[in-house]
Amino acid sequence: MFTVAIVGKPNVGKSTLFNRLTKQKVAITHSTPGVTRDRIFGEVEWLTKTFKLIDTGGLTSQQNSFQKNVAEQIGYAINEADVIVFLCSYQDGINVDDLHAAKLLKKNKNKLIQLVINKTESINPSGIDFSQYYALGFGKPMLISSEHGIGIGDLLDQLINLGNSLLTPAKTVRDYVAKFCIIGKTNVGKSSLLNQLLNQPRVLVSTIPGTTRDAIDATFQYHHENYQVIDTAGIRRKGKIDTAIERYSLIRTKLAISRSDFILLMIDGSLPISEQDEVIGGLAFAANLPTIIVVNKWDLVNKDTNTMNVFNKTIPTRFQYLAWAPIIYISAKQNWRIHTLFTTIKLVKTQMQLKVATSLLNDVLIKAQMQNQPPVFNGDRLRISYATQVQGQIPTFVLFCNDPKYLHFSYGRYLEKKIRESFGFKNTPITLYFKSKNARNRGLDGQIKLKKEGYEDHLTKL
């Protein structure tokens, strides 16, 4: 599979083109210059061919520390790419930033470079003066409108032609151990962890809260096994989400969760757990995905031999809805205890794959009902006849009963706890469905899912 990087000055439509080609809204698009600052990765499939696509930040001639970091990210993208789309804007014309980008690209003589003029939807191609574009030194440009989809097919054909010797068919087989996203409030160290995992500064790391705005995908190896990770923008309190870009970042975080197998909920161990930490944890709870609570900046915590035990007791009281989630302690910046992430992922995966024999499951539920009789609720008492484990992304059980309307949520939690304790589901979410034993349809339609009442308030604060 070959790699294409989109390079150009700010606000020429790089992220819009990236989203158009990958057919998903991964990169944030906005009229504010400089919205994209990291490398964003995606895959493009065109007919029977695929290639890897990289979106980059805006390249300018400005000289400051932050622009230097952006330029370093662009340099990484250029080095990784086989083909470069040099994107200019017809509406803006050629200016000093375009010339600066052209000068940089000319230093990479081993790269195939395609000059593309964007935002041409309102012009007649025969009326364009191409002289200023030819002067950049990259031959005849292609005309597109990434926002309106004009010329995209021709551009894809050209990119395929440029990289056809390296193309491979689209992947259809999953070849990674786990795909996880990293969520948390701003400045807890999500990007620092990602950079340690990738062994290069792919994401800008800064003490300025809110440096990362996009959800950023990457594949890496640990002990010869592949993992996929999605870093996300830090989530602010609702009152501080005061720009469209911040709102888009929250949407991207939710999309990242929807594309993940695991969630890493990161908190800053050097600070008290905040209400915002709890609210963000509510996103993991709502997703019903296996979650690992990552206490970062452990190097900054004043510790004694009992400190970790104190944290292990305190954290579940603040994240009651994730009481089953394992807790690990790391320092992403110092590369401390990163290995515990991978051992914990494998531990949770093992629990998720456990299968319970129907006879053993029913024995446990019979004993549970004998030890603690269901309360009268909605006029009668719940009576469970039998139960079975069914296929699901997480361990899932269907409990057949007289009528699920008699289930009180507290008794459902009691049964969930019994199943966890009896069969080793200590660190994974599980789902219980209660269904009338007289239901004609034995599928999962029409049953009641055990509700996690009392936790929903966290979700309304985002």
VEXDREN-2710 file (C-alpha; in Angstrom, 1 decimal):
% VEXDREN-2710
k/r/px/py/pz
1/MET/0.0/0.0/0.0
2/PHE/1.5/3.4/-0.9
3/THR/1.0/6.6/1.0
4/VAL/-0.2/10.0/-0.1
5/ALA/0.3/13.2/2.0
6/ILE/-1.7/16.4/1.5
7/VAL/0.5/19.4/2.0
8/GLY/-0.2/23.1/1.6
9/LYS/-0.6/26.4/3.5
10/PRO/-3.4/26.9/6.0
11/ASN/-7.1/27.0/4.9
12/VAL/-6.7/25.7/1.4
13/GLY/-9.1/22.8/2.1
14/LYS/-6.7/20.0/3.0
15/SER/-8.9/18.5/5.7
16/THR/-12.0/18.8/3.5
17/LEU/-10.2/16.9/0.8
18/PHE/-9.0/14.3/3.3
19/ASN/-12.6/13.8/4.5
20/ARG/-13.9/13.6/1.0
21/LEU/-11.3/10.9/0.0
22/THR/-11.6/8.8/3.1
23/LYS/-15.4/9.2/3.1
24/GLN/-15.5/9.9/6.8
25/LYS/-15.4/13.0/8.9
26/VAL/-12.2/12.4/10.8
27/ALA/-10.3/15.7/10.3
28/ILE/-12.0/18.8/11.6
29/THR/-12.8/21.3/8.9
30/HIS/-13.4/24.9/9.6
31/SER/-12.8/28.3/8.0
32/THR/-10.3/29.2/10.8
33/PRO/-6.7/28.8/9.5
34/GLY/-4.6/26.3/11.4
35/VAL/-7.4/24.1/12.6
36/THR/-5.4/20.9/11.7
37/ARG/-2.1/20.8/13.5
38/ASP/-1.2/17.1/13.7
39/ARG/-0.9/14.4/11.1
40/ILE/-4.2/12.6/10.6
41/PHE/-4.2/9.2/9.0
42/GLY/-6.8/7.4/6.9
43/GLU/-7.3/4.9/4.2
44/VAL/-8.7/5.5/0.7
45/GLU/-10.4/2.8/-1.4
46/TRP/-10.9/3.6/-5.1
47/LEU/-12.3/0.8/-7.3
48/THR/-10.2/-2.2/-6.3
49/LYS/-7.2/-0.3/-4.9
50/THR/-6.4/1.3/-1.6
51/PHE/-3.8/3.7/-0.3
52/LYS/-2.9/5.4/2.9
53/LEU/-3.7/9.2/3.2
54/ILE/-2.1/11.7/5.6
55/ASP/-3.6/15.1/6.3
56/THR/-1.2/17.7/7.7
57/GLY/-1.2/21.1/9.3
58/GLY/-0.9/24.3/7.4
59/LEU/2.6/25.1/6.3
60/THR/3.6/28.8/6.6
61/SER/6.7/30.9/6.5
62/GLN/6.1/32.1/10.0
63/GLN/8.9/31.4/12.5
64/ASN/7.7/30.6/16.0
65/SER/7.9/27.6/18.4
66/PHE/4.4/26.3/17.6
67/GLN/4.8/26.6/13.8
68/LYS/8.1/24.9/14.2
69/ASN/6.4/21.9/15.7
70/VAL/3.8/21.9/13.0
71/ALA/6.5/22.0/10.4
72/GLU/8.2/19.0/12.1
73/GLN/4.9/17.1/11.8
74/ILE/4.7/18.0/8.1
75/GLY/8.3/16.8/7.7
76/TYR/7.4/13.4/9.1
77/ALA/4.4/13.2/6.7
78/ILE/6.6/14.0/3.7
79/ASN/9.1/11.4/4.7
80/GLU/6.4/8.7/5.1
81/ALA/4.7/9.6/1.8
82/ASP/5.3/8.1/-1.6
83/VAL/3.1/10.7/-3.4
84/ILE/2.4/14.3/-2.3
85/VAL/-0.6/16.3/-3.1
86/PHE/0.5/20.0/-3.1
87/LEU/-2.8/21.7/-2.5
88/CYS/-3.3/25.4/-3.4
89/SER/-6.5/27.6/-3.3
90/TYR/-7.7/29.3/-6.5
91/GLN/-9.6/31.8/-4.3
92/ASP/-6.5/32.9/-2.5
93/GLY/-4.1/32.7/-5.4
94/ILE/-0.3/32.2/-4.9
95/ASN/1.3/33.9/-1.9
96/VAL/4.4/33.7/0.2
97/ASP/3.2/30.6/2.1
98/ASP/2.6/28.7/-1.2
99/LEU/6.1/29.7/-2.3
100/HIS/7.5/28.5/1.0
101/ALA/5.8/25.2/0.7
102/ALA/7.0/24.8/-2.9
103/LYS/10.6/25.4/-1.8
104/LEU/10.3/22.7/0.8
105/LEU/8.8/20.2/-1.5
106/LYS/11.5/20.7/-4.2
107/LYS/14.0/19.4/-1.7
108/ASN/12.3/16.0/-1.8
109/LYS/13.3/15.0/-5.3
110/ASN/12.5/11.3/-4.7
111/LYS/8.8/12.1/-4.1
112/LEU/6.0/12.1/-6.8
113/ILE/4.3/15.5/-6.4
114/GLN/0.9/16.4/-7.9
115/LEU/-0.1/20.0/-7.9
116/VAL/-3.8/20.5/-7.2
117/ILE/-5.9/23.7/-7.2
118/ASN/-8.9/23.6/-4.9
119/LYS/-12.0/25.8/-4.6
120/THR/-12.5/26.0/-8.4
121/GLU/-16.3/25.3/-8.3
122/SER/-17.3/28.8/-9.5
123/ILE/-14.9/29.2/-12.4
124/ASN/-14.5/28.2/-16.1
125/PRO/-11.3/26.3/-16.4
126/SER/-10.7/27.8/-19.9
127/GLY/-10.4/31.2/-18.2
128/ILE/-7.7/30.4/-15.7
129/ASP/-4.3/31.9/-16.0
130/PHE/-2.1/28.9/-15.1
131/SER/1.2/30.8/-15.3
132/GLN/1.5/31.5/-11.6
133/TYR/0.9/27.8/-10.9
134/TYR/3.3/26.5/-13.5
135/ALA/5.9/28.9/-11.9
136/LEU/5.8/26.7/-8.8
137/GLY/7.7/24.1/-10.8
138/PHE/5.4/21.0/-10.5
139/GLY/3.8/20.9/-14.0
140/LYS/0.2/21.2/-15.0
141/PRO/-2.2/21.4/-12.0
142/MET/-5.4/19.5/-11.5
143/LEU/-8.6/21.4/-10.7
144/ILE/-10.9/20.3/-8.0
145/SER/-13.5/21.4/-5.5
146/SER/-13.1/19.2/-2.4
147/GLU/-16.2/20.7/-0.8
148/HIS/-18.4/20.0/-3.8
149/GLY/-16.8/16.8/-5.0
150/ILE/-15.8/18.2/-8.4
151/GLY/-12.8/16.6/-10.0
152/ILE/-12.3/14.1/-7.2
153/GLY/-12.6/11.0/-9.4
154/ASP/-10.0/12.3/-11.8
155/LEU/-7.7/13.1/-8.9
156/LEU/-8.1/9.6/-7.5
157/ASP/-7.3/8.1/-10.9
158/GLN/-4.2/10.1/-11.1
159/LEU/-3.0/9.1/-7.6
160/ILE/-3.6/5.5/-8.4
161/ASN/-1.6/5.9/-11.6
162/LEU/1.3/7.5/-9.6
163/GLY/1.4/4.8/-7.1
164/ASN/0.0/1.7/-8.9
165/SER/3.2/-0.3/-8.6
166/LEU/2.9/-0.2/-4.8
167/LEU/-0.9/-0.8/-4.4
168/THR/-2.4/-3.7/-2.6
169/PRO/-6.0/-4.8/-2.3
170/ALA/-8.0/-3.4/0.6
171/LYS/-7.5/-5.2/3.9
172/THR/-10.4/-7.5/4.8
173/VAL/-8.8/-9.4/7.7
174/ARG/-8.3/-7.8/11.1
175/ASP/-4.6/-8.0/11.9
176/TYR/-4.4/-6.2/15.3
177/VAL/-4.9/-7.3/18.9
178/ALA/-7.0/-4.4/19.9
179/LYS/-8.2/-1.0/18.7
180/PHE/-8.5/1.5/21.6
181/CYS/-9.1/5.2/22.0
182/ILE/-7.7/7.5/24.6
183/ILE/-10.2/9.9/26.2
184/GLY/-9.9/12.4/29.0
185/LYS/-10.1/16.1/29.8
186/THR/-7.5/18.5/28.4
187/ASN/-3.9/18.3/29.4
188/VAL/-4.0/14.9/31.2
189/GLY/-1.3/13.5/28.9
190/LYS/-3.1/11.6/26.1
191/SER/-0.8/12.8/23.4
192/SER/2.3/12.1/25.5
193/LEU/1.1/8.5/25.8
194/LEU/0.4/8.2/22.1
195/ASN/3.9/9.5/21.3
196/GLN/5.5/6.9/23.6
197/LEU/3.5/4.2/21.9
198/LEU/4.6/5.3/18.5
199/ASN/8.2/6.2/19.5
200/GLN/8.0/9.5/17.6
201/PRO/6.3/12.9/18.3
202/ARG/3.4/12.4/15.9
203/VAL/1.1/14.5/18.0
204/LEU/2.0/18.0/19.2
205/VAL/2.6/17.9/22.9
206/SER/2.2/21.2/24.7
207/THR/1.3/22.5/28.2
208/ILE/-1.4/24.5/26.5
209/PRO/-4.8/22.8/27.2
210/GLY/-6.5/21.9/24.0
211/THR/-3.5/21.3/21.7
212/THR/-5.0/18.2/20.1
213/ARG/-8.3/18.8/18.3
214/ASP/-8.7/15.8/16.0
215/ALA/-9.1/12.1/16.7
216/ILE/-5.9/10.7/15.4
217/ASP/-5.5/7.0/14.3
218/ALA/-2.2/5.1/14.2
219/THR/-1.1/1.5/14.1
220/PHE/2.0/0.3/16.1
221/GLN/3.6/-2.9/17.3
222/TYR/4.3/-4.0/20.8
223/HIS/6.2/-7.3/21.2
224/HIS/5.6/-8.1/17.6
225/GLU/1.8/-7.7/17.9
226/ASN/-0.2/-4.9/16.1
227/TYR/-2.4/-2.4/17.9
228/GLN/-4.5/0.5/16.7
229/VAL/-4.9/3.6/18.8
230/ILE/-7.1/6.7/18.4
231/ASP/-6.0/9.8/20.3
232/THR/-8.8/12.3/20.9
233/ALA/-9.1/16.0/21.7
234/GLY/-9.4/16.8/25.4
235/ILE/-13.0/17.4/26.5
236/ARG/-13.8/20.6/28.3
237/ARG/-16.7/21.4/30.6
238/LYS/-19.9/22.4/28.7
239/GLY/-19.6/26.0/29.7
240/LYS/-16.1/26.1/28.2
241/ILE/-17.0/24.6/24.9
242/ASP/-17.4/28.1/23.4
243/THR/-16.3/27.6/19.8
244/ALA/-17.5/25.4/16.9
245/ILE/-14.1/23.7/16.8
246/GLU/-14.4/22.5/20.4
247/ARG/-17.9/21.2/19.7
248/TYR/-16.6/19.3/16.7
249/SER/-13.9/17.8/18.8
250/LEU/-16.4/16.4/21.3
251/ILE/-18.3/14.9/18.3
252/ARG/-15.0/13.4/17.1
253/THR/-14.4/11.9/20.5
254/LYS/-17.8/10.2/20.4
255/LEU/-17.1/8.9/16.9
256/ALA/-13.6/7.6/18.0
257/ILE/-15.3/5.7/20.8
258/SER/-17.8/4.2/18.4
259/ARG/-14.8/2.8/16.3
260/SER/-13.0/1.3/19.2
261/ASP/-12.8/-2.1/21.0
262/PHE/-11.4/-0.6/24.2
263/ILE/-11.4/2.7/25.9
264/LEU/-8.5/4.2/27.9
265/LEU/-10.0/6.7/30.3
266/MET/-7.0/8.9/31.4
267/ILE/-6.9/11.0/34.5
268/ASP/-4.2/13.2/36.0
269/GLY/-2.9/11.4/39.1
270/SER/-1.2/14.6/40.4
271/LEU/-4.6/16.4/40.6
272/PRO/-7.8/15.5/42.5
273/ILE/-10.5/13.7/40.4
274/SER/-12.9/16.3/39.1
275/GLU/-16.5/16.3/38.2
276/GLN/-15.4/16.6/34.5
277/ASP/-13.3/13.4/34.9
278/GLU/-16.5/11.7/36.1
279/VAL/-18.6/13.1/33.2
280/ILE/-16.1/11.9/30.6
281/GLY/-16.1/8.5/32.3
282/GLY/-19.9/8.6/31.5
283/LEU/-19.0/8.4/27.8
284/ALA/-17.3/5.1/28.4
285/PHE/-20.2/3.9/30.5
286/ALA/-22.6/4.8/27.8
287/ALA/-20.6/3.0/25.1
288/ASN/-20.6/-0.2/27.1
289/LEU/-17.1/-1.0/26.1
290/PRO/-14.2/-2.5/28.1
291/THR/-12.5/0.4/29.8
292/ILE/-9.2/0.8/31.5
293/ILE/-8.7/3.7/33.9
294/VAL/-5.2/5.1/33.3
295/VAL/-3.8/7.2/36.1
296/ASN/-1.1/9.3/34.4
297/LYS/1.6/11.6/35.8
298/TRP/2.3/9.0/38.5
299/ASP/5.9/10.4/38.7
300/LEU/4.4/13.7/40.1
301/VAL/2.5/12.0/42.9
302/ASN/4.0/12.0/46.4
303/LYS/4.0/8.3/47.2
304/ASP/4.6/5.8/49.9
305/THR/4.0/2.1/50.0
306/ASN/0.3/2.5/50.5
307/THR/-0.5/5.2/48.0
308/MET/-1.6/2.9/45.2
309/ASN/-3.9/1.0/47.5
310/VAL/-5.5/4.3/48.5
311/PHE/-6.0/5.2/44.9
312/ASN/-7.4/1.8/44.2
313/LYS/-10.1/2.3/46.8
314/THR/-10.8/6.0/46.0
315/ILE/-11.2/5.8/42.2
316/PRO/-14.1/3.3/42.1
317/THR/-16.1/5.5/44.5
318/ARG/-15.8/8.4/41.9
319/PHE/-16.4/6.1/38.9
320/GLN/-19.1/3.9/40.4
321/TYR/-20.6/3.2/37.0
322/LEU/-17.1/1.8/36.0
323/ALA/-16.5/-0.1/39.2
324/TRP/-15.4/-3.2/37.2
325/ALA/-12.7/-1.2/35.2
326/PRO/-9.1/-2.1/35.9
327/ILE/-6.8/0.7/37.0
328/ILE/-3.2/1.2/35.9
329/TYR/-0.6/3.8/36.9
330/ILE/1.8/5.2/34.4
331/SER/3.9/8.2/33.5
332/ALA/3.6/8.7/29.8
333/LYS/6.3/11.5/29.8
334/GLN/8.8/9.3/31.7
335/ASN/7.8/6.1/30.0
336/TRP/7.0/4.4/33.3
337/ARG/4.9/1.3/33.5
338/ILE/3.6/1.5/29.9
339/HIS/3.9/-2.3/29.7
340/THR/1.0/-2.6/32.2
341/LEU/-1.4/-1.2/29.5
342/PHE/-0.8/-4.2/27.3
343/THR/-0.9/-6.8/30.0
344/THR/-4.2/-5.3/31.2
345/ILE/-5.7/-5.3/27.6
346/LYS/-4.9/-9.0/27.3
347/LEU/-6.3/-9.7/30.7
348/VAL/-9.6/-8.0/29.8
349/LYS/-9.7/-9.7/26.4
350/THR/-9.4/-13.1/28.1
351/GLN/-12.3/-12.3/30.4
352/MET/-14.4/-11.1/27.5
353/GLN/-13.9/-14.4/25.7
354/LEU/-15.0/-16.5/28.6
355/LYS/-18.0/-18.9/27.8
356/VAL/-20.2/-20.1/30.6
357/ALA/-22.0/-23.4/30.4
358/THR/-25.7/-23.0/30.6
359/SER/-26.0/-25.6/33.5
360/LEU/-23.5/-23.8/35.6
361/LEU/-25.0/-20.4/34.9
362/ASN/-28.5/-21.6/36.0
363/ASP/-27.0/-23.2/39.2
364/VAL/-25.6/-19.8/40.2
365/LEU/-28.8/-18.0/39.5
366/ILE/-30.9/-20.5/41.4
367/LYS/-28.7/-20.2/44.4
368/ALA/-28.7/-16.4/44.1
369/GLN/-32.5/-16.3/44.2
370/MET/-32.6/-18.6/47.2
371/GLN/-30.0/-16.4/49.1
372/ASN/-31.8/-13.2/48.2
373/GLN/-35.4/-13.3/47.1
374/PRO/-36.4/-10.7/44.4
375/PRO/-38.4/-7.8/45.9
376/VAL/-42.1/-7.2/44.9
377/PHE/-42.0/-4.6/42.2
378/ASN/-44.9/-3.4/39.9
379/GLY/-47.3/-5.7/41.7
380/ASP/-45.4/-9.0/41.6
381/ARG/-42.1/-10.7/42.3
382/LEU/-39.6/-11.6/39.5
383/ARG/-39.1/-15.3/38.9
384/ILE/-36.2/-16.4/36.7
385/SER/-36.8/-19.8/35.0
386/TYR/-33.5/-20.2/33.2
387/ALA/-30.7/-18.3/31.5
388/THR/-28.1/-18.7/28.8
389/GLN/-25.1/-16.8/27.4
390/VAL/-25.5/-15.5/23.9
391/GLN/-23.1/-14.0/21.4
392/GLY/-22.1/-10.4/21.8
393/GLN/-19.2/-7.9/21.6
394/ILE/-19.1/-8.2/25.4
395/PRO/-20.3/-11.1/27.6
396/THR/-24.1/-11.1/27.2
397/PHE/-26.7/-13.1/29.0
398/VAL/-30.4/-13.6/28.5
399/LEU/-32.5/-14.4/31.6
400/PHE/-36.0/-15.8/30.9
401/CYS/-38.5/-14.8/33.5
402/ASN/-42.2/-14.5/34.3
403/ASP/-42.3/-10.9/33.1
404/PRO/-39.4/-8.4/33.0
405/LYS/-41.6/-5.6/34.2
406/TYR/-41.2/-7.0/37.7
407/LEU/-37.4/-6.5/37.7
408/HIS/-36.1/-3.8/40.0
409/PHE/-32.8/-2.4/38.9
410/SER/-31.1/-3.1/42.2
411/TYR/-31.9/-6.8/41.9
412/GLY/-30.5/-6.8/38.4
413/ARG/-27.3/-5.4/39.8
414/TYR/-27.2/-8.1/42.4
415/LEU/-27.5/-10.8/39.8
416/GLU/-24.9/-9.1/37.7
417/LYS/-22.5/-9.1/40.6
418/LYS/-23.2/-12.9/41.2
419/ILE/-22.4/-13.7/37.6
420/ARG/-19.2/-11.6/37.8
421/GLU/-18.0/-13.3/41.0
422/SER/-18.8/-16.8/39.9
423/PHE/-17.3/-16.8/36.4
424/GLY/-14.4/-14.4/36.4
425/PHE/-15.8/-11.4/34.7
426/LYS/-14.0/-9.0/37.1
427/ASN/-12.7/-6.4/34.7
428/THR/-15.1/-6.4/31.7
429/PRO/-18.6/-4.9/31.2
430/ILE/-21.4/-7.5/30.9
431/THR/-24.9/-7.1/29.6
432/LEU/-28.0/-8.8/31.0
433/TYR/-31.3/-9.0/29.1
434/PHE/-34.5/-10.1/30.9
435/LYS/-37.1/-11.7/28.7
436/SER/-40.5/-13.3/29.3
437/LYS/-40.3/-17.1/29.1
438/ASN/-43.5/-17.1/27.1
439/ALA/-42.2/-14.8/24.4
440/ARG/-42.7/-16.3/21.0
441/ASN/-39.5/-14.7/19.6
442/ARG/-36.4/-16.2/21.3
443/GLY/-34.1/-13.6/19.8
444/LEU/-33.0/-10.4/21.5
445/ASP/-36.1/-8.4/20.3
446/GLY/-38.6/-7.3/22.9
447/GLN/-36.6/-8.0/26.1
448/ILE/-35.6/-5.5/28.7
449/LYS/-31.9/-4.7/29.1
450/LEU/-30.7/-4.2/32.7
451/LYS/-30.6/-0.4/33.2
452/LYS/-27.8/1.3/35.1
453/GLU/-30.1/3.7/36.9
454/GLY/-28.5/6.5/38.9
455/TYR/-25.6/7.1/36.5
456/GLU/-27.3/8.9/33.6
457/ASP/-26.8/12.3/35.1
458/HIS/-23.1/12.2/34.1
459/LEU/-24.1/12.0/30.4
460/THR/-26.3/15.2/30.5
461/LYS/-23.4/17.4/31.4
462/LEU/-21.5/17.1/28.1
END
